[in-house]
Amino acid sequence: MNTDKTEIRVAILDLYDGIANEGMRGFRDILERYKVKHGLNLKYEIFDVRRKAQVPGLNFDAYISSGGPGSPLDSEGTEWEKKYFQLIDKLEAHNQSDDPQKKHVLFVCHSFQLMCRRYGLGDINLRRSASFGILPVHMTEAGTREPAFEGLAEPFYTVDSRSWQVINPNMDRFKELGMEILALEKERPYVDLPRALMAIRFNEYFIATQFHPEADAIGMKLLLQRGDKKDEVINEHGEGKYREMIERLEEPNKIAHTQNTIIPNFLDEAILKYSVMLSDSEGTIGR
C-alpha cells in the first residue's frame, strides 16, 4: 500500500507589522492540531507582509491572512499593500479558471477591513472607543447556512479586538458582487449606533471575519493578566466587565468552541474535501 502523503501547504500572511501578538500562535496551534487529527503532511509558511512586503505565490493550498494594528486606510498605495492586493488578484483569477483545486482564503480583522475597502462594501471608520473582550456575535440568515459556522450557537462568543470598524453596508454593492453578510456585532439597544459587520462571505472561496477565530483562552488569559492590559480594560469597561471576561475564558462553549470550529471548518473546505476526493481516486492524499 502507498503510504506516502502529498505535502499540503498553507500560507499565513502576517499583517502584525512586528507587533507582539497572540494571533500568530493561535493560527499555528490550530494548524498543528488539524494536521495531527487528520494525519496530514501539512506544512505552513509565514510571510511578513507589512514589514518586509513578503507575499506568497500560488503554490499553496490555502491562505490565512491575519489581523494587525493601525488604520486600514493609511496603507493605501504602500508597496506592501500593492503586493498584497496583487496576490488577491491572482488568487481570484486562479479561482475563476478551470483548475479543479481552488485557493481558499480566510481574512481576519485587519485583513477583513482591507478587503472591505478594496471591494467598497461600507464605511470604514474609527470607533468612539475600542472594542475588546469575549463578546457575542450574531449570525445573519446567511450565517446560519455558512459551512465555516457549522456547529456554532446563536449567538456565538469570540474575541473581539478592534479600534476600527466596517458599518453601513452598501447593499447594492453586496448584491452586485454576490457577497453575503454572515454576522453582526452584539446587539446594543441602548446605543443609537449602527452595528458593525463581523463576518462576510466574499465568494465561494474567500471568507472574512472581523473577530479573531484563532484566539484561545490561554492567550487571552495571559493578555488580560498583563498589568497594562488589565488597567486598560478596567478603565474602559469597569472591573465588573473585566471579571466577566476572565470568567468567560473558563467556559468551554465560549471562545474555546469557536476556536475549535471556524478555522477547522474552513480547512475542511479548503483542504480536506479535495484531499479526500483525490485519495478516493488515486489511493493517496494529494493536491
Secondary structure, DSSP 8 states (H G I E B T S, - for coil): -------EEEEEEE-STT---SHHHHHHHHHHHHHHHHT--EEEEEEEHHHH-----S--SEEEE---SS-SSTTTT-HHHHHHHHHHHHHHHHHHSS-SS--EEEEETHHHHHHHHHHT-SEEEEEEEEEEEEEEEEE-HHHHT-GGGTT--SSEEEEEEEEEEEES--HHHHHHHT-EEEEEE---TTS-S---EEEEE-SSSEEEESSBTT--HHHHHHHHHSHHHHHHHHHHH-HHHHHHHHHHHT-TTTHHHHHTTHHHHHHIIIIIHHHHHHHHHHSS---
